Amino acid sequence: MNLRVLEVLAAIGCLVLFIVLLVMLPGLMTGMEGLAYIAALVAFIAALSTAGYMIDKKAA
């Protein structure tokens, strides 16, 4: 598969994950909404970094 397509799919998948976490985590972590938003952001960054690393590893 073309690497550009993989990058776009990974970005869209990570964006969907981020939106789902932004919606769900504050409801699950009542009383700690600020921490829920930070956890969603950290999970998004980790997922995007891992996807980028795996795509880069495949390209090499």
ABEGO torsion letter per residue (X at the ends): XBAAAAAAAAAAAAAAAAAAAAAAAAAABBGAAAAAAAAAAAAAAAAAAAAAAAAAAAAX
